[in-house]
Amino acid sequence: MDTKPYLTERKKDIMQVFKKYDKENKGYIDLADIKEINRQLKESTDEETMRLMVEKADSNRDGKITF
C-alpha cells in the first residue's frame, strides 16, 4: 500500500493549521503566538505549560515552532 498520498494530504492539513496561527506569515509560531491562541480560545493554560509546548515542538531549539 502506497502511503505517499496520505502523507501528502496530512502534510497539507498540518500546513493549513500552521498558517492559520502564523497570522503574520513569519514562518514560525512562538510563545507570543501561543499566548494569543490561548487568549482567543479562552483557555487558562499557564505560561510554563505554554513554554513547554513550544519547547516540545521546537526542533532546532530556537524558541520557535517552524514548519
TIVO-386646 format. One record per atom (N, C-alpha, C, CB): residue number from 1; residue in three letters; atom name; x negated, y, z. Coordinates in nm, 3 decimals, padded with zeros to 5 digits. Atoms other than C-alpha are relative to their C-alpha. Glycine has a CB too. Layout:
N
{k = NUM r = ALA a = CA px = X py = Y pz = Z}
...
//
This chain:
67
{k = 1 r = MET a = N px = -00.084 py = -00.119 pz = 00.000}
{k = 1 r = MET a = CA px = 00.000 py = 00.000 pz = 00.000}
{k = 1 r = MET a = C px = -00.088 py = 00.124 pz = 00.000}
{k = 1 r = MET a = CB px = 00.095 py = 00.000 pz = 00.122}
{k = 2 r = ASP a = N px = 00.077 py = -00.123 pz = 00.011}
{k = 2 r = ASP a = CA px = -00.139 py = 00.338 pz = -00.102}
{k = 2 r = ASP a = C px = 00.058 py = 00.105 pz = 00.096}
{k = 2 r = ASP a = CB px = 00.001 py = 00.052 pz = -00.146}
{k = 3 r = THR a = N px = -00.048 py = -00.098 pz = -00.098}
{k = 3 r = THR a = CA px = -00.113 py = 00.584 pz = 00.189}
{k = 3 r = THR a = C px = -00.033 py = 00.143 pz = -00.039}
{k = 3 r = THR a = CB px = -00.059 py = -00.031 pz = 00.136}
{k = 4 r = LYS a = N px = 00.041 py = -00.135 pz = 00.040}
{k = 4 r = LYS a = CA px = -00.257 py = 00.882 pz = 00.000}
{k = 4 r = LYS a = C px = 00.118 py = 00.095 pz = -00.018}
{k = 4 r = LYS a = CB px = -00.078 py = -00.006 pz = -00.128}
{k = 5 r = PRO a = N px = -00.113 py = -00.093 pz = 00.013}
{k = 5 r = PRO a = CA px = 00.082 py = 01.032 pz = -00.100}
{k = 5 r = PRO a = C px = 00.057 py = 00.041 pz = 00.136}
{k = 5 r = PRO a = CB px = 00.111 py = -00.063 pz = -00.085}
{k = 6 r = TYR a = N px = -00.051 py = -00.030 pz = -00.134}
{k = 6 r = TYR a = CA px = 00.200 py = 01.007 pz = 00.262}
{k = 6 r = TYR a = C px = -00.093 py = 00.097 pz = 00.071}
{k = 6 r = TYR a = CB px = 00.014 py = -00.130 pz = 00.083}
{k = 7 r = LEU a = N px = 00.096 py = -00.087 pz = -00.067}
{k = 7 r = LEU a = CA px = -00.120 py = 01.167 pz = 00.394}
{k = 7 r = LEU a = C px = 00.000 py = 00.139 pz = -00.060}
{k = 7 r = LEU a = CB px = -00.139 py = -00.060 pz = -00.007}
{k = 8 r = THR a = N px = -00.006 py = -00.130 pz = 00.067}
{k = 8 r = THR a = CA px = -00.099 py = 01.444 pz = 00.136}
{k = 8 r = THR a = C px = 00.123 py = 00.077 pz = 00.047}
{k = 8 r = THR a = CB px = 00.001 py = -00.017 pz = -00.153}
{k = 9 r = GLU a = N px = -00.123 py = -00.064 pz = -00.047}
{k = 9 r = GLU a = CA px = 00.260 py = 01.520 pz = 00.237}
{k = 9 r = GLU a = C px = -00.014 py = 00.042 pz = 00.146}
{k = 9 r = GLU a = CB px = 00.120 py = -00.094 pz = -00.016}
{k = 10 r = ARG a = N px = 00.019 py = -00.029 pz = -00.143}
{k = 10 r = ARG a = CA px = 00.170 py = 01.504 pz = 00.605}
{k = 10 r = ARG a = C px = -00.090 py = 00.122 pz = 00.017}
{k = 10 r = ARG a = CB px = -00.061 py = -00.123 pz = 00.073}
{k = 11 r = LYS a = N px = 00.092 py = -00.114 pz = -00.007}
{k = 11 r = LYS a = CA px = -00.118 py = 01.747 pz = 00.550}
{k = 11 r = LYS a = C px = 00.072 py = 00.129 pz = -00.039}
{k = 11 r = LYS a = CB px = -00.121 py = -00.023 pz = -00.092}
{k = 12 r = LYS a = N px = -00.079 py = -00.117 pz = 00.043}
{k = 12 r = LYS a = CA px = 00.117 py = 01.985 pz = 00.366}
{k = 12 r = LYS a = C px = 00.093 py = 00.046 pz = 00.112}
{k = 12 r = LYS a = CB px = 00.082 py = -00.032 pz = -00.127}
{k = 13 r = ASP a = N px = -00.091 py = -00.033 pz = -00.110}
{k = 13 r = ASP a = CA px = 00.365 py = 01.969 pz = 00.654}
{k = 13 r = ASP a = C px = -00.075 py = 00.070 pz = 00.114}
{k = 13 r = ASP a = CB px = 00.068 py = -00.127 pz = 00.053}
{k = 14 r = ILE a = N px = 00.080 py = -00.058 pz = -00.108}
{k = 14 r = ILE a = CA px = 00.094 py = 02.044 pz = 00.909}
{k = 14 r = ILE a = C px = -00.046 py = 00.140 pz = -00.039}
{k = 14 r = ILE a = CB px = -00.121 py = -00.089 pz = 00.034}
{k = 15 r = MET a = N px = 00.045 py = -00.132 pz = 00.047}
{k = 15 r = MET a = CA px = -00.039 py = 02.333 pz = 00.699}
{k = 15 r = MET a = C px = 00.114 py = 00.102 pz = 00.005}
{k = 15 r = MET a = CB px = -00.054 py = -00.011 pz = -00.143}
{k = 16 r = GLN a = N px = -00.116 py = -00.088 pz = -00.004}
{k = 16 r = GLN a = CA px = 00.311 py = 02.479 pz = 00.675}
{k = 16 r = GLN a = C px = 00.025 py = 00.051 pz = 00.142}
{k = 16 r = GLN a = CB px = 00.125 py = -00.073 pz = -00.054}
{k = 17 r = VAL a = N px = -00.019 py = -00.038 pz = -00.139}
{k = 17 r = VAL a = CA px = 00.348 py = 02.480 pz = 01.053}
{k = 17 r = VAL a = C px = -00.114 py = 00.090 pz = 00.046}
{k = 17 r = VAL a = CB px = 00.009 py = -00.126 pz = 00.091}
{k = 18 r = PHE a = N px = 00.117 py = -00.082 pz = -00.036}
{k = 18 r = PHE a = CA px = -00.006 py = 02.618 pz = 01.096}
{k = 18 r = PHE a = C px = 00.019 py = 00.142 pz = -00.051}
{k = 18 r = PHE a = CB px = -00.130 py = -00.061 pz = -00.058}
{k = 19 r = LYS a = N px = -00.018 py = -00.133 pz = 00.059}
{k = 19 r = LYS a = CA px = 00.071 py = 02.908 pz = 00.861}
{k = 19 r = LYS a = C px = 00.112 py = 00.078 pz = 00.069}
{k = 19 r = LYS a = CB px = 00.030 py = -00.013 pz = -00.150}
{k = 20 r = LYS a = N px = -00.110 py = -00.065 pz = -00.072}
{k = 20 r = LYS a = CA px = 00.393 py = 02.980 pz = 01.050}
{k = 20 r = LYS a = C px = -00.052 py = 00.075 pz = 00.122}
{k = 20 r = LYS a = CB px = 00.106 py = -00.103 pz = 00.042}
{k = 21 r = TYR a = N px = 00.053 py = -00.061 pz = -00.122}
{k = 21 r = TYR a = CA px = 00.189 py = 03.057 pz = 01.361}
{k = 21 r = TYR a = C px = -00.123 py = 00.086 pz = -00.024}
{k = 21 r = TYR a = CB px = -00.033 py = -00.107 pz = 00.098}
{k = 22 r = ASP a = N px = 00.113 py = -00.086 pz = 00.038}
{k = 22 r = ASP a = CA px = -00.108 py = 03.217 pz = 01.184}
{k = 22 r = ASP a = C px = 00.058 py = 00.118 pz = -00.077}
{k = 22 r = ASP a = CB px = -00.108 py = -00.079 pz = -00.087}
{k = 23 r = LYS a = N px = -00.077 py = -00.107 pz = 00.063}
{k = 23 r = LYS a = CA px = 00.101 py = 03.526 pz = 01.114}
{k = 23 r = LYS a = C px = -00.085 py = 00.105 pz = -00.070}
{k = 23 r = LYS a = CB px = 00.085 py = 00.067 pz = 00.104}
{k = 24 r = GLU a = N px = 00.087 py = -00.100 pz = 00.061}
{k = 24 r = GLU a = CA px = -00.194 py = 03.749 pz = 01.028}
{k = 24 r = GLU a = C px = -00.091 py = -00.060 pz = -00.107}
{k = 24 r = GLU a = CB px = -00.085 py = 00.066 pz = 00.108}
{k = 25 r = ASN a = N px = 00.081 py = 00.070 pz = 00.101}
{k = 25 r = ASN a = CA px = -00.343 py = 03.493 pz = 00.785}
{k = 25 r = ASN a = C px = -00.150 py = 00.009 pz = 00.030}
{k = 25 r = ASN a = CB px = 00.027 py = 00.057 pz = -00.139}
{k = 26 r = LYS a = N px = 00.139 py = -00.005 pz = -00.042}
{k = 26 r = LYS a = CA px = -00.667 py = 03.486 pz = 00.983}
{k = 26 r = LYS a = C px = -00.074 py = -00.129 pz = -00.034}
{k = 26 r = LYS a = CB px = -00.010 py = 00.027 pz = 00.149}
{k = 27 r = GLY a = N px = 00.061 py = 00.129 pz = 00.025}
{k = 27 r = GLY a = CA px = -00.725 py = 03.121 pz = 00.904}
{k = 27 r = GLY a = C px = -00.022 py = -00.080 pz = 00.127}
{k = 27 r = GLY a = CB px = -00.130 py = 00.017 pz = -00.072}
{k = 28 r = TYR a = N px = 00.012 py = 00.069 pz = -00.128}
{k = 28 r = TYR a = CA px = -00.712 py = 03.027 pz = 01.270}
{k = 28 r = TYR a = C px = 00.110 py = 00.045 pz = 00.095}
{k = 28 r = TYR a = CB px = -00.139 py = 00.025 pz = 00.061}
{k = 29 r = ILE a = N px = -00.091 py = -00.034 pz = -00.109}
{k = 29 r = ILE a = CA px = -00.493 py = 03.028 pz = 01.578}
{k = 29 r = ILE a = C px = -00.085 py = 00.003 pz = 00.126}
{k = 29 r = ILE a = CB px = 00.121 py = -00.102 pz = 00.011}
{k = 30 r = ASP a = N px = 00.079 py = -00.009 pz = -00.122}
{k = 30 r = ASP a = CA px = -00.645 py = 03.148 pz = 01.903}
{k = 30 r = ASP a = C px = 00.090 py = 00.009 pz = 00.123}
{k = 30 r = ASP a = CB px = -00.093 py = 00.123 pz = -00.006}
{k = 31 r = LEU a = N px = -00.076 py = -00.004 pz = -00.125}
{k = 31 r = LEU a = CA px = -00.539 py = 03.181 pz = 02.265}
{k = 31 r = LEU a = C px = 00.108 py = 00.108 pz = -00.004}
{k = 31 r = LEU a = CB px = -00.094 py = 00.022 pz = 00.118}
{k = 32 r = ALA a = N px = -00.100 py = -00.108 pz = 00.009}
{k = 32 r = ALA a = CA px = -00.363 py = 03.512 pz = 02.196}
{k = 32 r = ALA a = C px = 00.122 py = -00.045 pz = -00.079}
{k = 32 r = ALA a = CB px = -00.062 py = 00.126 pz = -00.065}
{k = 33 r = ASP a = N px = -00.112 py = 00.051 pz = 00.080}
{k = 33 r = ASP a = CA px = -00.152 py = 03.341 pz = 01.928}
{k = 33 r = ASP a = C px = 00.082 py = -00.101 pz = 00.081}
{k = 33 r = ASP a = CB px = -00.052 py = -00.066 pz = -00.129}
{k = 34 r = ILE a = N px = -00.069 py = 00.100 pz = -00.082}
{k = 34 r = ILE a = CA px = -00.070 py = 03.053 pz = 02.164}
{k = 34 r = ILE a = C px = 00.084 py = 00.070 pz = 00.107}
{k = 34 r = ILE a = CB px = -00.102 py = -00.097 pz = 00.066}
{k = 35 r = LYS a = N px = -00.075 py = -00.076 pz = -00.100}
{k = 35 r = LYS a = CA px = 00.036 py = 03.305 pz = 02.431}
{k = 35 r = LYS a = C px = 00.126 py = 00.061 pz = -00.063}
{k = 35 r = LYS a = CB px = -00.088 py = 00.111 pz = 00.062}
{k = 36 r = GLU a = N px = -00.114 py = -00.061 pz = 00.069}
{k = 36 r = GLU a = CA px = 00.262 py = 03.480 pz = 02.179}
{k = 36 r = GLU a = C px = 00.106 py = -00.106 pz = -00.034}
{k = 36 r = GLU a = CB px = -00.047 py = 00.071 pz = -00.129}
{k = 37 r = ILE a = N px = -00.092 py = 00.110 pz = 00.029}
{k = 37 r = ILE a = CA px = 00.416 py = 03.149 pz = 02.070}
{k = 37 r = ILE a = C px = 00.073 py = -00.039 pz = 00.128}
{k = 37 r = ILE a = CB px = -00.075 py = -00.122 pz = -00.061}
{k = 38 r = ASN a = N px = -00.056 py = 00.034 pz = -00.130}
{k = 38 r = ASN a = CA px = 00.471 py = 03.065 pz = 02.436}
{k = 38 r = ASN a = C px = 00.108 py = 00.102 pz = 00.040}
{k = 38 r = ASN a = CB px = -00.111 py = -00.006 pz = 00.107}
{k = 39 r = ARG a = N px = -00.094 py = -00.107 pz = -00.032}
{k = 39 r = ARG a = CA px = 00.644 py = 03.401 pz = 02.489}
{k = 39 r = ARG a = C px = 00.125 py = -00.010 pz = -00.086}
{k = 39 r = ARG a = CB px = -00.066 py = 00.138 pz = -00.017}
{k = 40 r = GLN a = N px = -00.113 py = 00.008 pz = 00.092}
{k = 40 r = GLN a = CA px = 00.863 py = 03.365 pz = 02.179}
{k = 40 r = GLN a = C px = 00.092 py = -00.118 pz = 00.031}
{k = 40 r = GLN a = CB px = -00.050 py = -00.012 pz = -00.142}
{k = 41 r = LEU a = N px = -00.080 py = 00.119 pz = -00.031}
{k = 41 r = LEU a = CA px = 00.975 py = 03.019 pz = 02.284}
{k = 41 r = LEU a = C px = 00.054 py = 00.002 pz = 00.143}
{k = 41 r = LEU a = CB px = -00.085 py = -00.125 pz = -00.020}
{k = 42 r = LYS a = N px = -00.044 py = -00.016 pz = -00.139}
{k = 42 r = LYS a = CA px = 01.043 py = 03.148 pz = 02.636}
{k = 42 r = LYS a = C px = -00.045 py = -00.117 pz = 00.088}
{k = 42 r = LYS a = CB px = 00.153 py = 00.012 pz = 00.006}
{k = 43 r = GLU a = N px = 00.061 py = 00.106 pz = -00.080}
{k = 43 r = GLU a = CA px = 00.814 py = 02.882 pz = 02.777}
{k = 43 r = GLU a = C px = -00.075 py = 00.064 pz = 00.117}
{k = 43 r = GLU a = CB px = -00.097 py = -00.088 pz = -00.087}
{k = 44 r = SER a = N px = 00.073 py = -00.053 pz = -00.115}
{k = 44 r = SER a = CA px = 00.640 py = 02.922 pz = 03.110}
{k = 44 r = SER a = C px = -00.131 py = -00.075 pz = 00.022}
{k = 44 r = SER a = CB px = 00.087 py = -00.009 pz = 00.127}
{k = 45 r = THR a = N px = 00.128 py = 00.071 pz = -00.007}
{k = 45 r = THR a = CA px = 00.316 py = 02.741 pz = 03.029}
{k = 45 r = THR a = C px = -00.106 py = 00.093 pz = 00.059}
{k = 45 r = THR a = CB px = -00.043 py = -00.051 pz = -00.140}
{k = 46 r = ASP a = N px = 00.102 py = -00.085 pz = -00.061}
{k = 46 r = ASP a = CA px = 00.034 py = 02.870 pz = 03.247}
{k = 46 r = ASP a = C px = -00.121 py = 00.014 pz = -00.094}
{k = 46 r = ASP a = CB px = -00.045 py = -00.059 pz = 00.136}
{k = 47 r = GLU a = N px = 00.111 py = -00.032 pz = 00.089}
{k = 47 r = GLU a = CA px = -00.275 py = 03.022 pz = 03.086}
{k = 47 r = GLU a = C px = -00.105 py = -00.111 pz = -00.006}
{k = 47 r = GLU a = CB px = -00.066 py = 00.129 pz = 00.044}
{k = 48 r = GLU a = N px = 00.099 py = 00.108 pz = -00.001}
{k = 48 r = GLU a = CA px = -00.506 py = 02.739 pz = 03.192}
{k = 48 r = GLU a = C px = 00.043 py = -00.114 pz = -00.092}
{k = 48 r = GLU a = CB px = -00.023 py = -00.052 pz = 00.143}
{k = 49 r = THR a = N px = -00.051 py = 00.105 pz = 00.088}
{k = 49 r = THR a = CA px = -00.285 py = 02.486 pz = 03.014}
{k = 49 r = THR a = C px = -00.013 py = 00.042 pz = -00.146}
{k = 49 r = THR a = CB px = 00.148 py = -00.033 pz = 00.034}
{k = 50 r = MET a = N px = 00.014 py = -00.049 pz = 00.137}
{k = 50 r = MET a = CA px = -00.282 py = 02.704 pz = 02.702}
{k = 50 r = MET a = C px = -00.146 py = -00.003 pz = -00.044}
{k = 50 r = MET a = CB px = 00.057 py = 00.143 pz = -00.013}
{k = 51 r = ARG a = N px = 00.144 py = 00.008 pz = 00.031}
{k = 51 r = ARG a = CA px = -00.663 py = 02.728 pz = 02.717}
{k = 51 r = ARG a = C px = -00.040 py = -00.143 pz = -00.034}
{k = 51 r = ARG a = CB px = -00.084 py = 00.053 pz = 00.119}
{k = 52 r = LEU a = N px = 00.031 py = 00.141 pz = 00.024}
{k = 52 r = LEU a = CA px = -00.683 py = 02.351 pz = 02.738}
{k = 52 r = LEU a = C px = 00.056 py = -00.047 pz = -00.135}
{k = 52 r = LEU a = CB px = 00.056 py = -00.087 pz = 00.113}
{k = 53 r = MET a = N px = -00.058 py = 00.034 pz = 00.130}
{k = 53 r = MET a = CA px = -00.452 py = 02.321 pz = 02.436}
{k = 53 r = MET a = C px = -00.093 py = 00.043 pz = -00.113}
{k = 53 r = MET a = CB px = 00.140 py = 00.067 pz = -00.017}
{k = 54 r = VAL a = N px = 00.091 py = -00.051 pz = 00.102}
{k = 54 r = VAL a = CA px = -00.685 py = 02.538 pz = 02.230}
{k = 54 r = VAL a = C px = -00.129 py = -00.081 pz = 00.002}
{k = 54 r = VAL a = CB px = -00.030 py = 00.151 pz = 00.022}
{k = 55 r = GLU a = N px = 00.126 py = 00.076 pz = -00.013}
{k = 55 r = GLU a = CA px = -00.994 py = 02.358 pz = 02.362}
{k = 55 r = GLU a = C px = 00.013 py = -00.139 pz = -00.062}
{k = 55 r = GLU a = CB px = -00.040 py = -00.012 pz = 00.147}
{k = 56 r = LYS a = N px = -00.021 py = 00.135 pz = 00.050}
{k = 56 r = LYS a = CA px = -00.848 py = 02.018 pz = 02.274}
{k = 56 r = LYS a = C px = 00.006 py = -00.004 pz = -00.154}
{k = 56 r = LYS a = CB px = 00.130 py = -00.058 pz = 00.058}
{k = 57 r = ALA a = N px = -00.015 py = -00.003 pz = 00.146}
{k = 57 r = ALA a = CA px = -00.769 py = 02.121 pz = 01.914}
{k = 57 r = ALA a = C px = -00.114 py = 00.072 pz = -00.071}
{k = 57 r = ALA a = CB px = 00.131 py = 00.067 pz = -00.035}
{k = 58 r = ASP a = N px = 00.112 py = -00.077 pz = 00.056}
{k = 58 r = ASP a = CA px = -01.086 py = 02.328 pz = 01.863}
{k = 58 r = ASP a = C px = -00.115 py = -00.093 pz = -00.037}
{k = 58 r = ASP a = CB px = -00.048 py = 00.107 pz = 00.102}
{k = 59 r = SER a = N px = 00.098 py = 00.100 pz = 00.044}
{k = 59 r = SER a = CA px = -01.306 py = 02.100 pz = 01.655}
{k = 59 r = SER a = C px = -00.145 py = 00.050 pz = -00.002}
{k = 59 r = SER a = CB px = 00.036 py = -00.047 pz = -00.137}
{k = 60 r = ASN a = N px = 00.139 py = -00.048 pz = 00.007}
{k = 60 r = ASN a = CA px = -01.610 py = 02.329 pz = 01.632}
{k = 60 r = ASN a = C px = -00.038 py = 00.089 pz = 00.118}
{k = 60 r = ASN a = CB px = -00.021 py = 00.076 pz = -00.129}
{k = 61 r = ARG a = N px = 00.029 py = -00.070 pz = -00.126}
{k = 61 r = ARG a = CA px = -01.594 py = 02.488 pz = 01.978}
{k = 61 r = ARG a = C px = -00.021 py = 00.151 pz = -00.014}
{k = 61 r = ARG a = CB px = -00.122 py = -00.061 pz = 00.064}
{k = 62 r = ASP a = N px = 00.012 py = -00.145 pz = 00.015}
{k = 62 r = ASP a = CA px = -01.549 py = 02.848 pz = 01.860}
{k = 62 r = ASP a = C px = 00.117 py = 00.074 pz = 00.065}
{k = 62 r = ASP a = CB px = -00.009 py = 00.038 pz = -00.148}
{k = 63 r = GLY a = N px = -00.113 py = -00.061 pz = -00.069}
{k = 63 r = GLY a = CA px = -01.233 py = 02.909 pz = 02.066}
{k = 63 r = GLY a = C px = 00.120 py = 00.022 pz = -00.090}
{k = 63 r = GLY a = CB px = -00.042 py = 00.130 pz = 00.058}
{k = 64 r = LYS a = N px = -00.108 py = -00.018 pz = 00.097}
{k = 64 r = LYS a = CA px = -01.007 py = 02.887 pz = 01.761}
{k = 64 r = LYS a = C px = 00.043 py = -00.134 pz = -00.055}
{k = 64 r = LYS a = CB px = -00.043 py = 00.093 pz = -00.115}
{k = 65 r = ILE a = N px = -00.051 py = 00.118 pz = 00.068}
{k = 65 r = ILE a = CA px = -00.787 py = 02.626 pz = 01.603}
{k = 65 r = ILE a = C px = 00.004 py = 00.033 pz = -00.148}
{k = 65 r = ILE a = CB px = 00.143 py = -00.043 pz = 00.054}
{k = 66 r = THR a = N px = 00.002 py = -00.023 pz = 00.144}
{k = 66 r = THR a = CA px = -00.862 py = 02.610 pz = 01.233}
{k = 66 r = THR a = C px = 00.058 py = -00.121 pz = -00.071}
{k = 66 r = THR a = CB px = -00.144 py = 00.028 pz = -00.050}
{k = 67 r = PHE a = N px = -00.057 py = 00.111 pz = 00.077}
{k = 67 r = PHE a = CA px = -00.704 py = 02.401 pz = 00.961}
{k = 67 r = PHE a = C px = -00.093 py = -00.033 pz = -00.113}
{k = 67 r = PHE a = CB px = 00.141 py = 00.034 pz = -00.055}
//
